[in-house]
């Protein structure tokens, strides 16, 4: 008798208590769906945050009395500072032209605008190593001390908040994962135990004819593993379907507000890990149920 025999026995055992196993797999699938959703969200949010960090820049608005000559001199001085990759001077005229271009649909309202009301500014792009919230905040604080500076704006506050959200999201995923393992162990153990009670007469006969304990118990271990595998696999299939639907229907609208979004599903190694956790949890649940039902 080979592996096929044990697989067949495991499937037969699951069929005999089919409704119970279906309910158990539904519970397992729901748990894994929540866990995998957290993982998927944290991965894509992390990618979005990395992309957004690359676009973060500091805008130093100049006082009205600062002429173009001094502004260009200040640009050269800032260009030499550590952590600053590029500095671009935006004159009052360029600021007005950019504003009108962005609001081209309201041309009639914008006709009376004059360039004097727009502040000249220096747009400062940062080096990769200086795009962390702490370094952005420190550099912005130093730039505020420049006497020509009227105001300094940057996305550091949002960057800090988004980074904190990602941190909470990742920890939430692993905490949920730990809870998930407990749920799977409990559900699988109870389901396998019910199957054991239904099969106790058959088990006694097998022992009387000389079957080893391993031979008797292995199909139940395998049933637990299959239950975990099918529950985890089903949750991933559902998640992939919803992710694909989201990418087609909703992602284009989000791109209007957040730029081009590159959404990606769980990578193959993470999918394998989720399935592995499902199988391992199911097997452990089977082992636990057999230990508690040692008298059968």
One Martini backbone bead per residue (centre of mass of N, CA, C, O) as a GRO file, in nm:
protein
  296
    1UNK     BB    1   0.094   0.038   0.025
    2UNK     BB    2   0.059   0.364  -0.056
    3UNK     BB    3  -0.009   0.695  -0.068
    4UNK     BB    4  -0.283   0.661  -0.209
    5UNK     BB    5  -0.431   0.519   0.021
    6UNK     BB    6  -0.419   0.756   0.229
    7UNK     BB    7  -0.562   0.962   0.054
    8UNK     BB    8  -0.824   0.802   0.018
    9UNK     BB    9  -0.891   0.780   0.320
   10UNK     BB   10  -0.902   1.082   0.379
   11UNK     BB   11  -1.133   1.146   0.180
   12UNK     BB   12  -1.339   0.952   0.300
   13UNK     BB   13  -1.348   1.081   0.580
   14UNK     BB   14  -1.446   1.359   0.475
   15UNK     BB   15  -1.714   1.257   0.340
   16UNK     BB   16  -1.861   1.139   0.598
   17UNK     BB   17  -1.811   1.460   0.708
   18UNK     BB   18  -1.875   1.687   0.496
   19UNK     BB   19  -2.011   1.933   0.635
   20UNK     BB   20  -1.801   1.973   0.854
   21UNK     BB   21  -1.559   2.017   0.661
   22UNK     BB   22  -1.680   2.259   0.509
   23UNK     BB   23  -1.704   2.445   0.756
   24UNK     BB   24  -1.406   2.434   0.831
   25UNK     BB   25  -1.295   2.542   0.559
   26UNK     BB   26  -1.448   2.809   0.576
   27UNK     BB   27  -1.307   2.911   0.832
   28UNK     BB   28  -1.019   2.890   0.725
   29UNK     BB   29  -1.058   3.068   0.472
   30UNK     BB   30  -1.136   3.325   0.625
   31UNK     BB   31  -0.877   3.353   0.788
   32UNK     BB   32  -0.680   3.357   0.540
   33UNK     BB   33  -0.807   3.598   0.398
   34UNK     BB   34  -0.739   3.809   0.610
   35UNK     BB   35  -0.435   3.762   0.616
   36UNK     BB   36  -0.378   3.799   0.307
   37UNK     BB   37  -0.493   4.086   0.292
   38UNK     BB   38  -0.284   4.215   0.475
   39UNK     BB   39  -0.041   4.141   0.304
   40UNK     BB   40  -0.132   4.278   0.040
   41UNK     BB   41  -0.162   4.562   0.157
   42UNK     BB   42   0.131   4.596   0.266
   43UNK     BB   43   0.279   4.560  -0.003
   44UNK     BB   44   0.136   4.791  -0.169
   45UNK     BB   45   0.182   5.016   0.036
   46UNK     BB   46   0.490   4.996   0.035
   47UNK     BB   47   0.523   5.064  -0.266
   48UNK     BB   48   0.383   5.339  -0.254
   49UNK     BB   49   0.574   5.466  -0.043
   50UNK     BB   50   0.835   5.440  -0.207
   51UNK     BB   51   0.736   5.613  -0.446
   52UNK     BB   52   0.666   5.867  -0.278
   53UNK     BB   53   0.948   5.920  -0.159
   54UNK     BB   54   1.082   5.993  -0.440
   55UNK     BB   55   0.879   6.261  -0.463
   56UNK     BB   56   0.986   6.403  -0.236
   57UNK     BB   57   0.974   6.756  -0.151
   58UNK     BB   58   1.111   7.078  -0.104
   59UNK     BB   59   0.957   7.399  -0.043
   60UNK     BB   60   1.098   7.724  -0.095
   61UNK     BB   61   0.972   8.023  -0.006
   62UNK     BB   62   1.010   8.345  -0.109
   63UNK     BB   63   1.055   8.652  -0.061
   64UNK     BB   64   0.968   8.938  -0.227
   65UNK     BB   65   1.269   9.079  -0.209
   66UNK     BB   66   1.380   8.847  -0.380
   67UNK     BB   67   1.587   8.809  -0.625
   68UNK     BB   68   1.705   8.625  -0.886
   69UNK     BB   69   2.006   8.637  -0.817
   70UNK     BB   70   1.975   8.533  -0.521
   71UNK     BB   71   1.821   8.275  -0.587
   72UNK     BB   72   2.050   8.143  -0.760
   73UNK     BB   73   2.259   8.149  -0.534
   74UNK     BB   74   2.097   7.975  -0.337
   75UNK     BB   75   2.082   7.731  -0.519
   76UNK     BB   76   2.390   7.672  -0.524
   77UNK     BB   77   2.422   7.637  -0.217
   78UNK     BB   78   2.221   7.401  -0.180
   79UNK     BB   79   2.349   7.200  -0.386
   80UNK     BB   80   2.602   7.146  -0.175
   81UNK     BB   81   2.435   6.999   0.011
   82UNK     BB   82   2.366   6.750   0.202
   83UNK     BB   83   2.108   6.551   0.038
   84UNK     BB   84   2.104   6.727  -0.222
   85UNK     BB   85   2.027   6.676  -0.561
   86UNK     BB   86   1.810   6.915  -0.639
   87UNK     BB   87   1.759   7.254  -0.777
   88UNK     BB   88   1.463   7.459  -0.846
   89UNK     BB   89   1.371   7.747  -1.008
   90UNK     BB   90   1.069   7.945  -0.935
   91UNK     BB   91   0.916   8.179  -1.070
   92UNK     BB   92   0.649   8.379  -1.080
   93UNK     BB   93   0.576   8.317  -1.375
   94UNK     BB   94   0.593   8.005  -1.357
   95UNK     BB   95   0.381   7.978  -1.135
   96UNK     BB   96   0.148   8.098  -1.301
   97UNK     BB   97   0.159   7.906  -1.545
   98UNK     BB   98   0.112   7.647  -1.381
   99UNK     BB   99  -0.161   7.728  -1.260
  100UNK     BB  100  -0.310   7.769  -1.535
  101UNK     BB  101  -0.259   7.483  -1.642
  102UNK     BB  102  -0.411   7.328  -1.410
  103UNK     BB  103  -0.667   7.557  -1.469
  104UNK     BB  104  -0.774   7.565  -1.775
  105UNK     BB  105  -1.098   7.548  -1.731
  106UNK     BB  106  -1.069   7.861  -1.580
  107UNK     BB  107  -0.982   8.105  -1.766
  108UNK     BB  108  -1.177   8.346  -1.697
  109UNK     BB  109  -1.092   8.372  -1.392
  110UNK     BB  110  -0.759   8.399  -1.461
  111UNK     BB  111  -0.708   8.666  -1.623
  112UNK     BB  112  -0.640   8.878  -1.371
  113UNK     BB  113  -0.382   8.757  -1.309
  114UNK     BB  114  -0.074   8.811  -1.135
  115UNK     BB  115   0.258   8.740  -1.067
  116UNK     BB  116   0.286   8.893  -0.784
  117UNK     BB  117   0.107   8.675  -0.615
  118UNK     BB  118   0.346   8.490  -0.669
  119UNK     BB  119   0.580   8.286  -0.543
  120UNK     BB  120   0.890   8.224  -0.522
  121UNK     BB  121   1.096   7.918  -0.568
  122UNK     BB  122   1.242   7.614  -0.422
  123UNK     BB  123   1.303   7.297  -0.553
  124UNK     BB  124   1.378   7.008  -0.346
  125UNK     BB  125   1.575   6.736  -0.404
  126UNK     BB  126   1.649   6.419  -0.274
  127UNK     BB  127   1.831   6.190  -0.159
  128UNK     BB  128   1.780   5.867  -0.082
  129UNK     BB  129   1.901   5.884   0.221
  130UNK     BB  130   1.696   6.163   0.272
  131UNK     BB  131   1.378   6.024   0.274
  132UNK     BB  132   1.333   6.038   0.560
  133UNK     BB  133   1.147   6.182   0.799
  134UNK     BB  134   1.381   6.285   0.981
  135UNK     BB  135   1.556   6.424   0.756
  136UNK     BB  136   1.343   6.610   0.641
  137UNK     BB  137   1.283   6.764   0.901
  138UNK     BB  138   1.572   6.867   0.953
  139UNK     BB  139   1.608   7.022   0.684
  140UNK     BB  140   1.361   7.208   0.708
  141UNK     BB  141   1.459   7.350   0.969
  142UNK     BB  142   1.712   7.477   0.833
  143UNK     BB  143   1.565   7.632   0.601
  144UNK     BB  144   1.395   7.827   0.790
  145UNK     BB  145   1.664   8.000   0.870
  146UNK     BB  146   1.653   8.138   0.618
  147UNK     BB  147   1.606   8.474   0.547
  148UNK     BB  148   1.457   8.426   0.256
  149UNK     BB  149   1.243   8.262   0.401
  150UNK     BB  150   0.893   8.227   0.426
  151UNK     BB  151   0.850   7.910   0.345
  152UNK     BB  152   0.818   7.553   0.438
  153UNK     BB  153   0.748   7.266   0.236
  154UNK     BB  154   0.633   6.926   0.314
  155UNK     BB  155   0.569   6.555   0.330
  156UNK     BB  156   0.654   6.452   0.621
  157UNK     BB  157   0.392   6.408   0.781
  158UNK     BB  158   0.270   6.199   0.585
  159UNK     BB  159   0.508   6.006   0.591
  160UNK     BB  160   0.485   5.935   0.890
  161UNK     BB  161   0.194   5.829   0.887
  162UNK     BB  162   0.233   5.610   0.669
  163UNK     BB  163   0.458   5.454   0.816
  164UNK     BB  164   0.287   5.387   1.064
  165UNK     BB  165   0.066   5.232   0.914
  166UNK     BB  166   0.254   5.013   0.799
  167UNK     BB  167   0.353   4.906   1.071
  168UNK     BB  168   0.071   4.823   1.175
  169UNK     BB  169  -0.003   4.638   0.940
  170UNK     BB  170   0.226   4.429   0.975
  171UNK     BB  171   0.165   4.353   1.268
  172UNK     BB  172  -0.130   4.273   1.218
  173UNK     BB  173  -0.068   4.031   1.034
  174UNK     BB  174   0.095   3.860   1.249
  175UNK     BB  175  -0.121   3.852   1.466
  176UNK     BB  176  -0.335   3.724   1.286
  177UNK     BB  177  -0.165   3.471   1.225
  178UNK     BB  178  -0.160   3.361   1.515
  179UNK     BB  179  -0.466   3.336   1.544
  180UNK     BB  180  -0.509   3.153   1.300
  181UNK     BB  181  -0.359   2.902   1.403
  182UNK     BB  182  -0.550   2.853   1.641
  183UNK     BB  183  -0.806   2.817   1.475
  184UNK     BB  184  -0.711   2.581   1.298
  185UNK     BB  185  -0.644   2.387   1.523
  186UNK     BB  186  -0.928   2.377   1.648
  187UNK     BB  187  -1.099   2.301   1.401
  188UNK     BB  188  -0.944   2.047   1.315
  189UNK     BB  189  -0.956   1.890   1.577
  190UNK     BB  190  -1.267   1.870   1.596
  191UNK     BB  191  -1.315   1.732   1.320
  192UNK     BB  192  -1.134   1.481   1.362
  193UNK     BB  193  -1.271   1.384   1.619
  194UNK     BB  194  -1.545   1.326   1.487
  195UNK     BB  195  -1.436   1.117   1.288
  196UNK     BB  196  -1.328   0.919   1.498
  197UNK     BB  197  -1.600   0.850   1.630
  198UNK     BB  198  -1.725   0.738   1.359
  199UNK     BB  199  -1.454   0.521   1.333
  200UNK     BB  200  -1.404   0.338   1.588
  201UNK     BB  201  -1.482   0.052   1.490
  202UNK     BB  202  -1.280   0.036   1.252
  203UNK     BB  203  -1.029   0.080   1.428
  204UNK     BB  204  -1.056  -0.173   1.605
  205UNK     BB  205  -1.037  -0.378   1.373
  206UNK     BB  206  -0.755  -0.294   1.271
  207UNK     BB  207  -0.612  -0.368   1.539
  208UNK     BB  208  -0.695  -0.671   1.551
  209UNK     BB  209  -0.537  -0.724   1.257
  210UNK     BB  210  -0.247  -0.546   1.308
  211UNK     BB  211  -0.250  -0.253   1.298
  212UNK     BB  212  -0.086   0.023   1.318
  213UNK     BB  213  -0.089   0.335   1.444
  214UNK     BB  214   0.016   0.478   1.190
  215UNK     BB  215  -0.190   0.350   0.994
  216UNK     BB  216  -0.444   0.465   1.139
  217UNK     BB  217  -0.359   0.786   1.167
  218UNK     BB  218  -0.255   0.912   0.898
  219UNK     BB  219  -0.527   0.988   0.754
  220UNK     BB  220  -0.591   1.209   0.969
  221UNK     BB  221  -0.351   1.387   0.922
  222UNK     BB  222  -0.408   1.429   0.620
  223UNK     BB  223  -0.686   1.561   0.654
  224UNK     BB  224  -0.579   1.809   0.800
  225UNK     BB  225  -0.389   1.906   0.574
  226UNK     BB  226  -0.610   1.927   0.352
  227UNK     BB  227  -0.786   2.129   0.496
  228UNK     BB  228  -0.571   2.354   0.508
  229UNK     BB  229  -0.508   2.367   0.204
  230UNK     BB  230  -0.798   2.428   0.098
  231UNK     BB  231  -0.847   2.680   0.266
  232UNK     BB  232  -0.602   2.846   0.168
  233UNK     BB  233  -0.648   2.814  -0.138
  234UNK     BB  234  -0.933   2.938  -0.148
  235UNK     BB  235  -0.850   3.219  -0.039
  236UNK     BB  236  -0.651   3.288  -0.273
  237UNK     BB  237  -0.854   3.273  -0.506
  238UNK     BB  238  -1.044   3.491  -0.402
  239UNK     BB  239  -0.831   3.716  -0.378
  240UNK     BB  240  -0.748   3.716  -0.678
  241UNK     BB  241  -1.022   3.791  -0.794
  242UNK     BB  242  -1.059   4.061  -0.636
  243UNK     BB  243  -0.795   4.189  -0.730
  244UNK     BB  244  -0.859   4.187  -1.034
  245UNK     BB  245  -1.117   4.354  -1.011
  246UNK     BB  246  -0.986   4.601  -0.880
  247UNK     BB  247  -0.775   4.663  -1.103
  248UNK     BB  248  -0.993   4.716  -1.329
  249UNK     BB  249  -1.213   4.914  -1.176
  250UNK     BB  250  -1.048   5.106  -0.947
  251UNK     BB  251  -0.750   5.183  -1.005
  252UNK     BB  252  -0.791   5.414  -1.220
  253UNK     BB  253  -0.917   5.616  -1.010
  254UNK     BB  254  -0.673   5.629  -0.813
  255UNK     BB  255  -0.465   5.743  -1.022
  256UNK     BB  256  -0.574   6.035  -1.021
  257UNK     BB  257  -0.463   6.086  -0.712
  258UNK     BB  258  -0.179   5.881  -0.703
  259UNK     BB  259  -0.118   5.784  -0.963
  260UNK     BB  260   0.063   5.533  -1.075
  261UNK     BB  261  -0.042   5.206  -1.007
  262UNK     BB  262   0.142   4.912  -0.882
  263UNK     BB  263  -0.014   4.632  -0.865
  264UNK     BB  264   0.032   4.334  -0.657
  265UNK     BB  265   0.056   4.026  -0.588
  266UNK     BB  266   0.148   3.770  -0.435
  267UNK     BB  267   0.421   3.616  -0.407
  268UNK     BB  268   0.521   3.293  -0.447
  269UNK     BB  269   0.660   3.259  -0.166
  270UNK     BB  270   0.409   3.355  -0.002
  271UNK     BB  271   0.210   3.148  -0.104
  272UNK     BB  272   0.369   2.903   0.000
  273UNK     BB  273   0.356   2.989   0.299
  274UNK     BB  274   0.050   2.987   0.332
  275UNK     BB  275   0.013   2.690   0.252
  276UNK     BB  276   0.208   2.579   0.468
  277UNK     BB  277   0.047   2.678   0.711
  278UNK     BB  278  -0.207   2.520   0.645
  279UNK     BB  279  -0.085   2.236   0.658
  280UNK     BB  280   0.053   2.251   0.939
  281UNK     BB  281  -0.203   2.322   1.100
  282UNK     BB  282  -0.364   2.071   1.018
  283UNK     BB  283  -0.167   1.858   1.126
  284UNK     BB  284  -0.165   1.961   1.420
  285UNK     BB  285  -0.467   1.920   1.461
  286UNK     BB  286  -0.461   1.613   1.416
  287UNK     BB  287  -0.262   1.545   1.644
  288UNK     BB  288  -0.426   1.672   1.874
  289UNK     BB  289  -0.683   1.497   1.844
  290UNK     BB  290  -0.537   1.217   1.891
  291UNK     BB  291  -0.437   1.277   2.176
  292UNK     BB  292  -0.720   1.338   2.306
  293UNK     BB  293  -0.814   1.046   2.155
  294UNK     BB  294  -0.643   0.797   2.276
  295UNK     BB  295  -0.890   0.593   2.358
  296UNK     BB  296  -0.979   0.508   2.052
   0.00000   0.00000   0.00000
